[in-house]
Amino acid sequence: MKKDADQTQWKPATQLVRGGTARSNFGETSEALFLNSGFCYESAEVAESRFNGEAPGFVYSRYCNPTLLMLEERLALLEKAEKCCVVASGMAAVFASIMCDIKPGDHLIASRVLFGSCHYIITQILPRLGVKITLVDGRDLTAWEQAFRTNTTHVFIETPSNPTLELVDIAAVATLTKQHGTRFIVDNVFASPLLQHPLDLGADVVVYSTTKHIDGQGRTLGGAVLGSESFITETLLPFHRHTGPALSPFNAWVALKGLETLNLRMERHCVNALKVAQFLEQHPAIETVSYPGLPSHPQYAIAQKQMDQGGNLVAFRLKAGKRAAFDLLNKLEIIDISNNLGDAKSLVTHPASTTHSNIEESERNTLGITANLLRLSVGLEDADDLIHDLERGLKG
Ligand SMILES: *Cc1c(COP(=O)(O)O)cnc(C)c1O
């Protein structure tokens, strides 16, 4: 890499392909896969100075490794974050971002429609540790205003939410978190780093599952936490280094290569998803469609304000209930039944019986995760083929 380039000045497409690349003495073109757990030192003095932080350099792959560092630097550039820490999965990122400093007596507010495992951490693990929690309807600003207490230390949201594609107004919530001196963490998985920029809108910390759009081809698990230099270095890294949710260098390498095509893929994902959402919206068997790129989305104005495009996830409800939803899944020939998302392959899931089955039925219904709801991750196939697949599946 030309060492003097100011990579922060590059456009995202350039950052995605070249950001953070560090070549070894061999001058390899593609990012090297450093599949090593440990490092050697020229002398005992060097080892000592690396460990006490006086000399830069790697010490152990549980902390970091050259392939991991390339991914961290590329993601940080893209997010315009001071620093990034990559971890083994999206859930490891969510968990570490909250657990790194939360303590008994603290109060966390979260938007109530969340990925199933995020819901588990917030409603099952945190209360057990003496953390107070409040779940709010993320769409309701008055509910947000009323939820803050003197001991509120953390706010966690997901927008668009999994699986209903509800939105939270990031800038409006950021105004409140700043007033109350509360750390604001945004799970930005559904939008990807390209379509929404929570740090620009006032968030303090952004988390990703690289498993989704960043890998983009359903191969590896991974996650990332991004934020200020002081938060990552002083608060997150000690927790990360000593508890061990380290990302495999191989998975980091796959994610790096995934980033190179992320903008091309997201463009096609969004074009395809809009076409599919428009098709579903006019279909007589469909009760509701939720897609942030459609003017019919109840929070379309917020989508226009904070998202560049609608993304690749579409949620929809069938008029004829769970049976019709299952029949559709079973009849599809191209779209696979899978709870993964952000893949080149279109994937559809029935959240109530899979990803969100750990939430009680009455609560699921309050959250809109009804038995007739399906969540579709629109892939990179030809949109017409996907529409024909759905059309055939929806025939009685
Ligand atoms: C998938 C997902 C996660 C968890 O990521 P993993 O890599 O599966 O651990 C967290 N949040 C959201 C919104 C997700 O979709």
The ligand as a Gaussian input file, in Angstrom:
#p B3LYP/6-31G(d) Opt

LIG

0 1
 C      -27.764000     -11.906000      12.679000
 C      -27.933000     -10.741000      13.545000
 C      -27.201000     -10.610000      14.722000
 C      -26.258000     -11.696000      15.198000
 O      -25.222000     -11.980000      14.325000
 P      -24.477000     -13.427000      14.316000
 O      -23.314000     -13.200000      13.428000
 O      -25.465000     -14.403000      13.806000
 O      -24.088000     -13.729000      15.717000
 C      -27.396000      -9.489000      15.492000
 N      -28.263000      -8.524000      15.123000
 C      -28.991000      -8.611000      13.984000
 C      -29.916000      -7.509000      13.628000
 C      -28.845000      -9.711000      13.164000
 O      -29.579000      -9.805000      12.045000

